[in-house]
Amino acid sequence: MTSAFKGNKSTLPSKPCVVCGRPMAWRKAWARDWEHVKYCSERCRRAAKTEDSHA
Ligand SMILES: [Zn+2]
């Protein structure tokens, strides 16, 4: 018997956007600064800055 457990897909890391909370899937483009990626999109990035300087 061979314990063939091939149902294990290589799960990419993901984390929620700090603005909208949507899960962001790891992207190759983010490989270098995945730790620093906080926003799922440019829109959220701007939203975060706007919100920050709004108060
Ligand atoms: Zn977002």
mmCIF file of the protein (N, C-alpha, C, O) and its ligand, coordinates in Angstrom:
data_MODEL
# 
_entry.id   MODEL 
# 
loop_
_entity.id 
_entity.type 
_entity.pdbx_number_of_molecules 
1 polymer     1 
2 non-polymer 1 
# 
_entity_poly.entity_id                      1 
_entity_poly.type                           'polypeptide(L)' 
_entity_poly.nstd_linkage                   no 
_entity_poly.nstd_monomer                   no 
_entity_poly.pdbx_seq_one_letter_code       MTSAFKGNKSTLPSKPCVVCGRPMAWRKAWARDWEHVKYCSERCRRAAKTEDSHA 
_entity_poly.pdbx_seq_one_letter_code_can   MTSAFKGNKSTLPSKPCVVCGRPMAWRKAWARDWEHVKYCSERCRRAAKTEDSHA 
_entity_poly.pdbx_strand_id                 A 
# 
loop_
_entity_poly_seq.entity_id 
_entity_poly_seq.num 
_entity_poly_seq.mon_id 
_entity_poly_seq.hetero 
1 1  MET n 
1 2  THR n 
1 3  SER n 
1 4  ALA n 
1 5  PHE n 
1 6  LYS n 
1 7  GLY n 
1 8  ASN n 
1 9  LYS n 
1 10 SER n 
1 11 THR n 
1 12 LEU n 
1 13 PRO n 
1 14 SER n 
1 15 LYS n 
1 16 PRO n 
1 17 CYS n 
1 18 VAL n 
1 19 VAL n 
1 20 CYS n 
1 21 GLY n 
1 22 ARG n 
1 23 PRO n 
1 24 MET n 
1 25 ALA n 
1 26 TRP n 
1 27 ARG n 
1 28 LYS n 
1 29 ALA n 
1 30 TRP n 
1 31 ALA n 
1 32 ARG n 
1 33 ASP n 
1 34 TRP n 
1 35 GLU n 
1 36 HIS n 
1 37 VAL n 
1 38 LYS n 
1 39 TYR n 
1 40 CYS n 
1 41 SER n 
1 42 GLU n 
1 43 ARG n 
1 44 CYS n 
1 45 ARG n 
1 46 ARG n 
1 47 ALA n 
1 48 ALA n 
1 49 LYS n 
1 50 THR n 
1 51 GLU n 
1 52 ASP n 
1 53 SER n 
1 54 HIS n 
1 55 ALA n 
# 
loop_
_struct_asym.id 
_struct_asym.entity_id 
A 1 
B 2 
# 
loop_
_chem_comp.id 
_chem_comp.type 
_chem_comp.mon_nstd_flag 
ALA 'L-peptide linking' y 
ARG 'L-peptide linking' y 
ASN 'L-peptide linking' y 
ASP 'L-peptide linking' y 
CYS 'L-peptide linking' y 
GLU 'L-peptide linking' y 
GLY 'peptide linking'   y 
HIS 'L-peptide linking' y 
LEU 'L-peptide linking' y 
LYS 'L-peptide linking' y 
MET 'L-peptide linking' y 
PHE 'L-peptide linking' y 
PRO 'L-peptide linking' y 
SER 'L-peptide linking' y 
THR 'L-peptide linking' y 
TRP 'L-peptide linking' y 
TYR 'L-peptide linking' y 
VAL 'L-peptide linking' y 
ZN  non-polymer         . 
# 
_pdbx_entity_nonpoly.entity_id   2 
_pdbx_entity_nonpoly.name        ? 
_pdbx_entity_nonpoly.comp_id     ZN 
# 
_pdbx_nonpoly_scheme.asym_id         B 
_pdbx_nonpoly_scheme.entity_id       2 
_pdbx_nonpoly_scheme.mon_id          ZN 
_pdbx_nonpoly_scheme.ndb_seq_num     1 
_pdbx_nonpoly_scheme.pdb_seq_num     101 
_pdbx_nonpoly_scheme.auth_seq_num    101 
_pdbx_nonpoly_scheme.pdb_mon_id      ZN 
_pdbx_nonpoly_scheme.auth_mon_id     ZN 
_pdbx_nonpoly_scheme.pdb_strand_id   A 
_pdbx_nonpoly_scheme.pdb_ins_code    . 
# 
loop_
_atom_site.group_PDB 
_atom_site.id 
_atom_site.type_symbol 
_atom_site.label_atom_id 
_atom_site.label_alt_id 
_atom_site.label_comp_id 
_atom_site.label_asym_id 
_atom_site.label_entity_id 
_atom_site.label_seq_id 
_atom_site.pdbx_PDB_ins_code 
_atom_site.Cartn_x 
_atom_site.Cartn_y 
_atom_site.Cartn_z 
_atom_site.occupancy 
_atom_site.B_iso_or_equiv 
_atom_site.pdbx_formal_charge 
_atom_site.auth_seq_id 
_atom_site.auth_comp_id 
_atom_site.auth_asym_id 
_atom_site.auth_atom_id 
_atom_site.pdbx_PDB_model_num 
ATOM   1   N  N  . MET A 1 1  ? 0.829   -1.213 0.000  1.00 0.00 ? 1   MET A N  1 
ATOM   2   C  CA . MET A 1 1  ? 0.000   0.000  0.000  1.00 0.00 ? 1   MET A CA 1 
ATOM   3   C  C  . MET A 1 1  ? 0.857   1.255  0.000  1.00 0.00 ? 1   MET A C  1 
ATOM   4   O  O  . MET A 1 1  ? 1.825   1.377  0.751  1.00 0.00 ? 1   MET A O  1 
ATOM   5   N  N  . THR A 1 2  ? 0.487   2.146  -0.830 1.00 0.00 ? 2   THR A N  1 
ATOM   6   C  CA . THR A 1 2  ? 1.220   3.409  -0.852 1.00 0.00 ? 2   THR A CA 1 
ATOM   7   C  C  . THR A 1 2  ? 0.347   4.513  -0.263 1.00 0.00 ? 2   THR A C  1 
ATOM   8   O  O  . THR A 1 2  ? -0.801  4.700  -0.664 1.00 0.00 ? 2   THR A O  1 
ATOM   9   N  N  . SER A 1 3  ? 0.881   5.192  0.635  1.00 0.00 ? 3   SER A N  1 
ATOM   10  C  CA . SER A 1 3  ? 0.124   6.285  1.238  1.00 0.00 ? 3   SER A CA 1 
ATOM   11  C  C  . SER A 1 3  ? 0.201   7.515  0.328  1.00 0.00 ? 3   SER A C  1 
ATOM   12  O  O  . SER A 1 3  ? 0.934   8.470  0.585  1.00 0.00 ? 3   SER A O  1 
ATOM   13  N  N  . ALA A 1 4  ? -0.558  7.448  -0.706 1.00 0.00 ? 4   ALA A N  1 
ATOM   14  C  CA . ALA A 1 4  ? -0.530  8.560  -1.661 1.00 0.00 ? 4   ALA A CA 1 
ATOM   15  C  C  . ALA A 1 4  ? -1.519  9.637  -1.232 1.00 0.00 ? 4   ALA A C  1 
ATOM   16  O  O  . ALA A 1 4  ? -2.719  9.546  -1.489 1.00 0.00 ? 4   ALA A O  1 
ATOM   17  N  N  . PHE A 1 5  ? -1.013  10.598 -0.610 1.00 0.00 ? 5   PHE A N  1 
ATOM   18  C  CA . PHE A 1 5  ? -1.864  11.715 -0.192 1.00 0.00 ? 5   PHE A CA 1 
ATOM   19  C  C  . PHE A 1 5  ? -1.558  12.918 -1.068 1.00 0.00 ? 5   PHE A C  1 
ATOM   20  O  O  . PHE A 1 5  ? -0.774  13.800 -0.720 1.00 0.00 ? 5   PHE A O  1 
ATOM   21  N  N  . LYS A 1 6  ? -2.209  12.912 -2.212 1.00 0.00 ? 6   LYS A N  1 
ATOM   22  C  CA . LYS A 1 6  ? -1.917  13.997 -3.148 1.00 0.00 ? 6   LYS A CA 1 
ATOM   23  C  C  . LYS A 1 6  ? -3.021  15.049 -3.183 1.00 0.00 ? 6   LYS A C  1 
ATOM   24  O  O  . LYS A 1 6  ? -3.067  15.907 -4.065 1.00 0.00 ? 6   LYS A O  1 
ATOM   25  N  N  . GLY A 1 7  ? -3.893  14.955 -2.212 1.00 0.00 ? 7   GLY A N  1 
ATOM   26  C  CA . GLY A 1 7  ? -4.967  15.947 -2.189 1.00 0.00 ? 7   GLY A CA 1 
ATOM   27  C  C  . GLY A 1 7  ? -4.507  17.252 -1.560 1.00 0.00 ? 7   GLY A C  1 
ATOM   28  O  O  . GLY A 1 7  ? -5.282  18.191 -1.376 1.00 0.00 ? 7   GLY A O  1 
ATOM   29  N  N  . ASN A 1 8  ? -3.243  17.278 -1.242 1.00 0.00 ? 8   ASN A N  1 
ATOM   30  C  CA . ASN A 1 8  ? -2.725  18.471 -0.583 1.00 0.00 ? 8   ASN A CA 1 
ATOM   31  C  C  . ASN A 1 8  ? -2.239  19.486 -1.607 1.00 0.00 ? 8   ASN A C  1 
ATOM   32  O  O  . ASN A 1 8  ? -1.122  19.389 -2.115 1.00 0.00 ? 8   ASN A O  1 
ATOM   33  N  N  . LYS A 1 9  ? -3.067  20.432 -1.893 1.00 0.00 ? 9   LYS A N  1 
ATOM   34  C  CA . LYS A 1 9  ? -2.649  21.476 -2.826 1.00 0.00 ? 9   LYS A CA 1 
ATOM   35  C  C  . LYS A 1 9  ? -1.671  22.407 -2.120 1.00 0.00 ? 9   LYS A C  1 
ATOM   36  O  O  . LYS A 1 9  ? -1.726  22.589 -0.904 1.00 0.00 ? 9   LYS A O  1 
ATOM   37  N  N  . SER A 1 10 ? -0.817  22.963 -2.876 1.00 0.00 ? 10  SER A N  1 
ATOM   38  C  CA . SER A 1 10 ? 0.102   23.922 -2.287 1.00 0.00 ? 10  SER A CA 1 
ATOM   39  C  C  . SER A 1 10 ? -0.675  25.189 -1.967 1.00 0.00 ? 10  SER A C  1 
ATOM   40  O  O  . SER A 1 10 ? -0.940  26.023 -2.834 1.00 0.00 ? 10  SER A O  1 
ATOM   41  N  N  . THR A 1 11 ? -1.023  25.303 -0.722 1.00 0.00 ? 11  THR A N  1 
ATOM   42  C  CA . THR A 1 11 ? -1.839  26.440 -0.333 1.00 0.00 ? 11  THR A CA 1 
ATOM   43  C  C  . THR A 1 11 ? -0.992  27.691 -0.230 1.00 0.00 ? 11  THR A C  1 
ATOM   44  O  O  . THR A 1 11 ? 0.000   27.747 0.496  1.00 0.00 ? 11  THR A O  1 
ATOM   45  N  N  . LEU A 1 12 ? -1.412  28.670 -0.966 1.00 0.00 ? 12  LEU A N  1 
ATOM   46  C  CA . LEU A 1 12 ? -0.696  29.935 -0.899 1.00 0.00 ? 12  LEU A CA 1 
ATOM   47  C  C  . LEU A 1 12 ? -1.166  30.712 0.321  1.00 0.00 ? 12  LEU A C  1 
ATOM   48  O  O  . LEU A 1 12 ? -2.317  30.587 0.740  1.00 0.00 ? 12  LEU A O  1 
ATOM   49  N  N  . PRO A 1 13 ? -0.300  31.489 0.870  1.00 0.00 ? 13  PRO A N  1 
ATOM   50  C  CA . PRO A 1 13 ? -0.703  32.284 2.029  1.00 0.00 ? 13  PRO A CA 1 
ATOM   51  C  C  . PRO A 1 13 ? -1.721  33.349 1.644  1.00 0.00 ? 13  PRO A C  1 
ATOM   52  O  O  . PRO A 1 13 ? -1.779  33.799 0.500  1.00 0.00 ? 13  PRO A O  1 
ATOM   53  N  N  . SER A 1 14 ? -2.492  33.724 2.596  1.00 0.00 ? 14  SER A N  1 
ATOM   54  C  CA . SER A 1 14 ? -3.467  34.782 2.349  1.00 0.00 ? 14  SER A CA 1 
ATOM   55  C  C  . SER A 1 14 ? -3.722  35.519 3.649  1.00 0.00 ? 14  SER A C  1 
ATOM   56  O  O  . SER A 1 14 ? -3.506  34.994 4.741  1.00 0.00 ? 14  SER A O  1 
ATOM   57  N  N  . LYS A 1 15 ? -4.180  36.729 3.505  1.00 0.00 ? 15  LYS A N  1 
ATOM   58  C  CA . LYS A 1 15 ? -4.506  37.510 4.703  1.00 0.00 ? 15  LYS A CA 1 
ATOM   59  C  C  . LYS A 1 15 ? -5.520  38.572 4.327  1.00 0.00 ? 15  LYS A C  1 
ATOM   60  O  O  . LYS A 1 15 ? -5.631  38.945 3.159  1.00 0.00 ? 15  LYS A O  1 
ATOM   61  N  N  . PRO A 1 16 ? -6.259  39.061 5.312  1.00 0.00 ? 16  PRO A N  1 
ATOM   62  C  CA . PRO A 1 16 ? -7.300  40.026 5.007  1.00 0.00 ? 16  PRO A CA 1 
ATOM   63  C  C  . PRO A 1 16 ? -6.745  41.418 4.766  1.00 0.00 ? 16  PRO A C  1 
ATOM   64  O  O  . PRO A 1 16 ? -5.767  41.843 5.382  1.00 0.00 ? 16  PRO A O  1 
ATOM   65  N  N  . CYS A 1 17 ? -7.395  42.106 3.858  1.00 0.00 ? 17  CYS A N  1 
ATOM   66  C  CA . CYS A 1 17 ? -7.066  43.507 3.620  1.00 0.00 ? 17  CYS A CA 1 
ATOM   67  C  C  . CYS A 1 17 ? -7.439  44.298 4.862  1.00 0.00 ? 17  CYS A C  1 
ATOM   68  O  O  . CYS A 1 17 ? -8.503  44.080 5.442  1.00 0.00 ? 17  CYS A O  1 
ATOM   69  N  N  . VAL A 1 18 ? -6.586  45.201 5.271  1.00 0.00 ? 18  VAL A N  1 
ATOM   70  C  CA . VAL A 1 18 ? -6.827  45.938 6.511  1.00 0.00 ? 18  VAL A CA 1 
ATOM   71  C  C  . VAL A 1 18 ? -7.958  46.950 6.352  1.00 0.00 ? 18  VAL A C  1 
ATOM   72  O  O  . VAL A 1 18 ? -8.492  47.457 7.339  1.00 0.00 ? 18  VAL A O  1 
ATOM   73  N  N  . VAL A 1 19 ? -8.314  47.236 5.113  1.00 0.00 ? 19  VAL A N  1 
ATOM   74  C  CA . VAL A 1 19 ? -9.365  48.222 4.876  1.00 0.00 ? 19  VAL A CA 1 
ATOM   75  C  C  . VAL A 1 19 ? -10.721 47.557 4.697  1.00 0.00 ? 19  VAL A C  1 
ATOM   76  O  O  . VAL A 1 19 ? -11.667 47.854 5.426  1.00 0.00 ? 19  VAL A O  1 
ATOM   77  N  N  . CYS A 1 20 ? -10.809 46.673 3.743  1.00 0.00 ? 20  CYS A N  1 
ATOM   78  C  CA . CYS A 1 20 ? -12.106 46.081 3.432  1.00 0.00 ? 20  CYS A CA 1 
ATOM   79  C  C  . CYS A 1 20 ? -12.267 44.695 4.033  1.00 0.00 ? 20  CYS A C  1 
ATOM   80  O  O  . CYS A 1 20 ? -13.373 44.156 4.073  1.00 0.00 ? 20  CYS A O  1 
ATOM   81  N  N  . GLY A 1 21 ? -11.177 44.122 4.497  1.00 0.00 ? 21  GLY A N  1 
ATOM   82  C  CA . GLY A 1 21 ? -11.275 42.840 5.174  1.00 0.00 ? 21  GLY A CA 1 
ATOM   83  C  C  . GLY A 1 21 ? -11.364 41.654 4.236  1.00 0.00 ? 21  GLY A C  1 
ATOM   84  O  O  . GLY A 1 21 ? -11.470 40.515 4.689  1.00 0.00 ? 21  GLY A O  1 
ATOM   85  N  N  . ARG A 1 22 ? -11.324 41.896 2.965  1.00 0.00 ? 22  ARG A N  1 
ATOM   86  C  CA . ARG A 1 22 ? -11.390 40.786 2.034  1.00 0.00 ? 22  ARG A CA 1 
ATOM   87  C  C  . ARG A 1 22 ? -10.075 40.029 2.039  1.00 0.00 ? 22  ARG A C  1 
ATOM   88  O  O  . ARG A 1 22 ? -9.001  40.623 2.136  1.00 0.00 ? 22  ARG A O  1 
ATOM   89  N  N  . PRO A 1 23 ? -10.170 38.732 1.934  1.00 0.00 ? 23  PRO A N  1 
ATOM   90  C  CA . PRO A 1 23 ? -8.957  37.933 1.903  1.00 0.00 ? 23  PRO A CA 1 
ATOM   91  C  C  . PRO A 1 23 ? -8.158  38.179 0.631  1.00 0.00 ? 23  PRO A C  1 
ATOM   92  O  O  . PRO A 1 23 ? -8.689  38.153 -0.480 1.00 0.00 ? 23  PRO A O  1 
ATOM   93  N  N  . MET A 1 24 ? -6.901  38.411 0.822  1.00 0.00 ? 24  MET A N  1 
ATOM   94  C  CA . MET A 1 24 ? -6.019  38.628 -0.324 1.00 0.00 ? 24  MET A CA 1 
ATOM   95  C  C  . MET A 1 24 ? -5.200  37.371 -0.546 1.00 0.00 ? 24  MET A C  1 
ATOM   96  O  O  . MET A 1 24 ? -4.529  36.875 0.359  1.00 0.00 ? 24  MET A O  1 
ATOM   97  N  N  . ALA A 1 25 ? -5.267  36.880 -1.740 1.00 0.00 ? 25  ALA A N  1 
ATOM   98  C  CA . ALA A 1 25 ? -4.464  35.710 -2.058 1.00 0.00 ? 25  ALA A CA 1 
ATOM   99  C  C  . ALA A 1 25 ? -3.060  36.159 -2.408 1.00 0.00 ? 25  ALA A C  1 
ATOM   100 O  O  . ALA A 1 25 ? -2.850  37.198 -3.033 1.00 0.00 ? 25  ALA A O  1 
ATOM   101 N  N  . TRP A 1 26 ? -2.132  35.367 -1.999 1.00 0.00 ? 26  TRP A N  1 
ATOM   102 C  CA . TRP A 1 26 ? -0.730  35.689 -2.280 1.00 0.00 ? 26  TRP A CA 1 
ATOM   103 C  C  . TRP A 1 26 ? -0.509  35.825 -3.776 1.00 0.00 ? 26  TRP A C  1 
ATOM   104 O  O  . TRP A 1 26 ? -1.012  35.025 -4.564 1.00 0.00 ? 26  TRP A O  1 
ATOM   105 N  N  . ARG A 1 27 ? 0.221   36.809 -4.148 1.00 0.00 ? 27  ARG A N  1 
ATOM   106 C  CA . ARG A 1 27 ? 0.551   37.008 -5.554 1.00 0.00 ? 27  ARG A CA 1 
ATOM   107 C  C  . ARG A 1 27 ? 2.058   36.989 -5.718 1.00 0.00 ? 27  ARG A C  1 
ATOM   108 O  O  . ARG A 1 27 ? 2.824   37.384 -4.839 1.00 0.00 ? 27  ARG A O  1 
ATOM   109 N  N  . LYS A 1 28 ? 2.432   36.522 -6.860 1.00 0.00 ? 28  LYS A N  1 
ATOM   110 C  CA . LYS A 1 28 ? 3.871   36.429 -7.114 1.00 0.00 ? 28  LYS A CA 1 
ATOM   111 C  C  . LYS A 1 28 ? 4.518   37.807 -7.080 1.00 0.00 ? 28  LYS A C  1 
ATOM   112 O  O  . LYS A 1 28 ? 5.676   37.973 -6.696 1.00 0.00 ? 28  LYS A O  1 
ATOM   113 N  N  . ALA A 1 29 ? 3.732   38.776 -7.491 1.00 0.00 ? 29  ALA A N  1 
ATOM   114 C  CA . ALA A 1 29 ? 4.247   40.147 -7.503 1.00 0.00 ? 29  ALA A CA 1 
ATOM   115 C  C  . ALA A 1 29 ? 4.520   40.648 -6.093 1.00 0.00 ? 29  ALA A C  1 
ATOM   116 O  O  . ALA A 1 29 ? 5.284   41.590 -5.882 1.00 0.00 ? 29  ALA A O  1 
ATOM   117 N  N  . TRP A 1 30 ? 3.875   39.993 -5.137 1.00 0.00 ? 30  TRP A N  1 
ATOM   118 C  CA . TRP A 1 30 ? 4.043   40.423 -3.755 1.00 0.00 ? 30  TRP A CA 1 
ATOM   119 C  C  . TRP A 1 30 ? 5.067   39.581 -3.022 1.00 0.00 ? 30  TRP A C  1 
ATOM   120 O  O  . TRP A 1 30 ? 5.258   39.738 -1.816 1.00 0.00 ? 30  TRP A O  1 
ATOM   121 N  N  . ALA A 1 31 ? 5.706   38.716 -3.722 1.00 0.00 ? 31  ALA A N  1 
ATOM   122 C  CA . ALA A 1 31 ? 6.611   37.766 -3.078 1.00 0.00 ? 31  ALA A CA 1 
ATOM   123 C  C  . ALA A 1 31 ? 7.632   38.490 -2.201 1.00 0.00 ? 31  ALA A C  1 
ATOM   124 O  O  . ALA A 1 31 ? 7.967   38.024 -1.112 1.00 0.00 ? 31  ALA A O  1 
ATOM   125 N  N  . ARG A 1 32 ? 8.109   39.602 -2.673 1.00 0.00 ? 32  ARG A N  1 
ATOM   126 C  CA . ARG A 1 32 ? 9.161   40.311 -1.923 1.00 0.00 ? 32  ARG A CA 1 
ATOM   127 C  C  . ARG A 1 32 ? 8.624   41.009 -0.689 1.00 0.00 ? 32  ARG A C  1 
ATOM   128 O  O  . ARG A 1 32 ? 9.217   40.951 0.388  1.00 0.00 ? 32  ARG A O  1 
ATOM   129 N  N  . ASP A 1 33 ? 7.488   41.669 -0.866 1.00 0.00 ? 33  ASP A N  1 
ATOM   130 C  CA . ASP A 1 33 ? 6.970   42.385 0.304  1.00 0.00 ? 33  ASP A CA 1 
ATOM   131 C  C  . ASP A 1 33 ? 5.617   41.892 0.764  1.00 0.00 ? 33  ASP A C  1 
ATOM   132 O  O  . ASP A 1 33 ? 4.730   42.681 1.089  1.00 0.00 ? 33  ASP A O  1 
ATOM   133 N  N  . TRP A 1 34 ? 5.472   40.621 0.790  1.00 0.00 ? 34  TRP A N  1 
ATOM   134 C  CA . TRP A 1 34 ? 4.207   40.075 1.277  1.00 0.00 ? 34  TRP A CA 1 
ATOM   135 C  C  . TRP A 1 34 ? 3.954   40.529 2.704  1.00 0.00 ? 34  TRP A C  1 
ATOM   136 O  O  . TRP A 1 34 ? 2.805   40.762 3.080  1.00 0.00 ? 34  TRP A O  1 
ATOM   137 N  N  . GLU A 1 35 ? 4.969   40.653 3.480  1.00 0.00 ? 35  GLU A N  1 
ATOM   138 C  CA . GLU A 1 35 ? 4.804   41.062 4.873  1.00 0.00 ? 35  GLU A CA 1 
ATOM   139 C  C  . GLU A 1 35 ? 4.249   42.478 4.964  1.00 0.00 ? 35  GLU A C  1 
ATOM   140 O  O  . GLU A 1 35 ? 3.559   42.842 5.916  1.00 0.00 ? 35  GLU A O  1 
ATOM   141 N  N  . HIS A 1 36 ? 4.567   43.247 3.962  1.00 0.00 ? 36  HIS A N  1 
ATOM   142 C  CA . HIS A 1 36 ? 4.174   44.654 4.016  1.00 0.00 ? 36  HIS A CA 1 
ATOM   143 C  C  . HIS A 1 36 ? 2.887   44.947 3.255  1.00 0.00 ? 36  HIS A C  1 
ATOM   144 O  O  . HIS A 1 36 ? 2.368   46.063 3.283  1.00 0.00 ? 36  HIS A O  1 
ATOM   145 N  N  . VAL A 1 37 ? 2.394   43.939 2.586  1.00 0.00 ? 37  VAL A N  1 
ATOM   146 C  CA . VAL A 1 37 ? 1.148   44.138 1.849  1.00 0.00 ? 37  VAL A CA 1 
ATOM   147 C  C  . VAL A 1 37 ? -0.016  44.216 2.824  1.00 0.00 ? 37  VAL A C  1 
ATOM   148 O  O  . VAL A 1 37 ? -0.256  43.290 3.599  1.00 0.00 ? 37  VAL A O  1 
ATOM   149 N  N  . LYS A 1 38 ? -0.722  45.308 2.778  1.00 0.00 ? 38  LYS A N  1 
ATOM   150 C  CA . LYS A 1 38 ? -1.847  45.485 3.695  1.00 0.00 ? 38  LYS A CA 1 
ATOM   151 C  C  . LYS A 1 38 ? -3.155  45.690 2.960  1.00 0.00 ? 38  LYS A C  1 
ATOM   152 O  O  . LYS A 1 38 ? -4.230  45.435 3.503  1.00 0.00 ? 38  LYS A O  1 
ATOM   153 N  N  . TYR A 1 39 ? -3.062  46.140 1.749  1.00 0.00 ? 39  TYR A N  1 
ATOM   154 C  CA . TYR A 1 39 ? -4.285  46.482 1.032  1.00 0.00 ? 39  TYR A CA 1 
ATOM   155 C  C  . TYR A 1 39 ? -4.443  45.618 -0.212 1.00 0.00 ? 39  TYR A C  1 
ATOM   156 O  O  . TYR A 1 39 ? -3.477  45.278 -0.894 1.00 0.00 ? 39  TYR A O  1 
ATOM   157 N  N  . CYS A 1 40 ? -5.693  45.280 -0.479 1.00 0.00 ? 40  CYS A N  1 
ATOM   158 C  CA . CYS A 1 40 ? -5.955  44.392 -1.602 1.00 0.00 ? 40  CYS A CA 1 
ATOM   159 C  C  . CYS A 1 40 ? -5.855  45.146 -2.907 1.00 0.00 ? 40  CYS A C  1 
ATOM   160 O  O  . CYS A 1 40 ? -5.659  44.546 -3.964 1.00 0.00 ? 40  CYS A O  1 
ATOM   161 N  N  . SER A 1 41 ? -5.987  46.442 -2.841 1.00 0.00 ? 41  SER A N  1 
ATOM   162 C  CA . SER A 1 41 ? -5.984  47.215 -4.074 1.00 0.00 ? 41  SER A CA 1 
ATOM   163 C  C  . SER A 1 41 ? -5.506  48.632 -3.800 1.00 0.00 ? 41  SER A C  1 
ATOM   164 O  O  . SER A 1 41 ? -5.405  49.077 -2.657 1.00 0.00 ? 41  SER A O  1 
ATOM   165 N  N  . GLU A 1 42 ? -5.222  49.309 -4.876 1.00 0.00 ? 42  GLU A N  1 
ATOM   166 C  CA . GLU A 1 42 ? -4.797  50.694 -4.745 1.00 0.00 ? 42  GLU A CA 1 
ATOM   167 C  C  . GLU A 1 42 ? -5.900  51.530 -4.102 1.00 0.00 ? 42  GLU A C  1 
ATOM   168 O  O  . GLU A 1 42 ? -5.647  52.485 -3.368 1.00 0.00 ? 42  GLU A O  1 
ATOM   169 N  N  . ARG A 1 43 ? -7.114  51.135 -4.404 1.00 0.00 ? 43  ARG A N  1 
ATOM   170 C  CA . ARG A 1 43 ? -8.258  51.846 -3.863 1.00 0.00 ? 43  ARG A CA 1 
ATOM   171 C  C  . ARG A 1 43 ? -8.270  51.789 -2.337 1.00 0.00 ? 43  ARG A C  1 
ATOM   172 O  O  . ARG A 1 43 ? -8.494  52.792 -1.660 1.00 0.00 ? 43  ARG A O  1 
ATOM   173 N  N  . CYS A 1 44 ? -8.026  50.605 -1.824 1.00 0.00 ? 44  CYS A N  1 
ATOM   174 C  CA . CYS A 1 44 ? -8.018  50.448 -0.377 1.00 0.00 ? 44  CYS A CA 1 
ATOM   175 C  C  . CYS A 1 44 ? -6.838  51.189 0.232  1.00 0.00 ? 44  CYS A C  1 
ATOM   176 O  O  . CYS A 1 44 ? -6.937  51.747 1.326  1.00 0.00 ? 44  CYS A O  1 
ATOM   177 N  N  . ARG A 1 45 ? -5.749  51.189 -0.469 1.00 0.00 ? 45  ARG A N  1 
ATOM   178 C  CA . ARG A 1 45 ? -4.582  51.905 0.042  1.00 0.00 ? 45  ARG A CA 1 
ATOM   179 C  C  . ARG A 1 45 ? -4.892  53.381 0.198  1.00 0.00 ? 45  ARG A C  1 
ATOM   180 O  O  . ARG A 1 45 ? -4.558  54.009 1.202  1.00 0.00 ? 45  ARG A O  1 
ATOM   181 N  N  . ARG A 1 46 ? -5.537  53.913 -0.822 1.00 0.00 ? 46  ARG A N  1 
ATOM   182 C  CA . ARG A 1 46 ? -5.911  55.332 -0.755 1.00 0.00 ? 46  ARG A CA 1 
ATOM   183 C  C  . ARG A 1 46 ? -6.945  55.565 0.320  1.00 0.00 ? 46  ARG A C  1 
ATOM   184 O  O  . ARG A 1 46 ? -6.893  56.554 1.051  1.00 0.00 ? 46  ARG A O  1 
ATOM   185 N  N  . ALA A 1 47 ? -7.881  54.646 0.407  1.00 0.00 ? 47  ALA A N  1 
ATOM   186 C  CA . ALA A 1 47 ? -8.933  54.762 1.419  1.00 0.00 ? 47  ALA A CA 1 
ATOM   187 C  C  . ALA A 1 47 ? -8.320  54.810 2.809  1.00 0.00 ? 47  ALA A C  1 
ATOM   188 O  O  . ALA A 1 47 ? -8.752  55.581 3.667  1.00 0.00 ? 47  ALA A O  1 
ATOM   189 N  N  . ALA A 1 48 ? -7.322  53.990 3.017  1.00 0.00 ? 48  ALA A N  1 
ATOM   190 C  CA . ALA A 1 48 ? -6.671  53.931 4.315  1.00 0.00 ? 48  ALA A CA 1 
ATOM   191 C  C  . ALA A 1 48 ? -5.991  55.265 4.621  1.00 0.00 ? 48  ALA A C  1 
ATOM   192 O  O  . ALA A 1 48 ? -6.077  55.776 5.737  1.00 0.00 ? 48  ALA A O  1 
ATOM   193 N  N  . LYS A 1 49 ? -5.333  55.804 3.641  1.00 0.00 ? 49  LYS A N  1 
ATOM   194 C  CA . LYS A 1 49 ? -4.634  57.077 3.853  1.00 0.00 ? 49  LYS A CA 1 
ATOM   195 C  C  . LYS A 1 49 ? -5.632  58.199 4.082  1.00 0.00 ? 49  LYS A C  1 
ATOM   196 O  O  . LYS A 1 49 ? -5.449  59.057 4.946  1.00 0.00 ? 49  LYS A O  1 
ATOM   197 N  N  . THR A 1 50 ? -6.696  58.170 3.285  1.00 0.00 ? 50  THR A N  1 
ATOM   198 C  CA . THR A 1 50 ? -7.722  59.197 3.429  1.00 0.00 ? 50  THR A CA 1 
ATOM   199 C  C  . THR A 1 50 ? -8.334  59.143 4.824  1.00 0.00 ? 50  THR A C  1 
ATOM   200 O  O  . THR A 1 50 ? -8.532  60.158 5.491  1.00 0.00 ? 50  THR A O  1 
ATOM   201 N  N  . GLU A 1 51 ? -8.624  57.911 5.229  1.00 0.00 ? 51  GLU A N  1 
ATOM   202 C  CA . GLU A 1 51 ? -9.248  57.750 6.522  1.00 0.00 ? 51  GLU A CA 1 
ATOM   203 C  C  . GLU A 1 51 ? -8.308  58.191 7.641  1.00 0.00 ? 51  GLU A C  1 
ATOM   204 O  O  . GLU A 1 51 ? -8.727  58.734 8.663  1.00 0.00 ? 51  GLU A O  1 
ATOM   205 N  N  . ASP A 1 52 ? -7.045  57.940 7.410  1.00 0.00 ? 52  ASP A N  1 
ATOM   206 C  CA . ASP A 1 52 ? -6.050  58.238 8.418  1.00 0.00 ? 52  ASP A CA 1 
ATOM   207 C  C  . ASP A 1 52 ? -5.939  59.753 8.630  1.00 0.00 ? 52  ASP A C  1 
ATOM   208 O  O  . ASP A 1 52 ? -5.836  60.227 9.761  1.00 0.00 ? 52  ASP A O  1 
ATOM   209 N  N  . SER A 1 53 ? -5.961  60.492 7.535  1.00 0.00 ? 53  SER A N  1 
ATOM   210 C  CA . SER A 1 53 ? -5.782  61.932 7.631  1.00 0.00 ? 53  SER A CA 1 
ATOM   211 C  C  . SER A 1 53 ? -7.120  62.659 7.716  1.00 0.00 ? 53  SER A C  1 
ATOM   212 O  O  . SER A 1 53 ? -7.188  63.888 7.684  1.00 0.00 ? 53  SER A O  1 
ATOM   213 N  N  . HIS A 1 54 ? -8.160  61.878 7.822  1.00 0.00 ? 54  HIS A N  1 
ATOM   214 C  CA . HIS A 1 54 ? -9.481  62.485 7.835  1.00 0.00 ? 54  HIS A CA 1 
ATOM   215 C  C  . HIS A 1 54 ? -9.826  63.009 9.223  1.00 0.00 ? 54  HIS A C  1 
ATOM   216 O  O  . HIS A 1 54 ? -10.426 64.075 9.361  1.00 0.00 ? 54  HIS A O  1 
ATOM   217 N  N  . ALA A 1 55 ? -9.457  62.278 10.216 1.00 0.00 ? 55  ALA A N  1 
ATOM   218 C  CA . ALA A 1 55 ? -9.795  62.664 11.587 1.00 0.00 ? 55  ALA A CA 1 
ATOM   219 C  C  . ALA A 1 55 ? -8.911  63.752 12.034 1.00 0.00 ? 55  ALA A C  1 
ATOM   220 O  O  . ALA A 1 55 ? -9.034  64.222 13.166 1.00 0.00 ? 55  ALA A O  1 
HETATM 221 ZN ZN . ZN  B 2 .  ? -9.233  46.007 0.411  1.00 0.00 2 101 ZN  A ZN 1 
# 
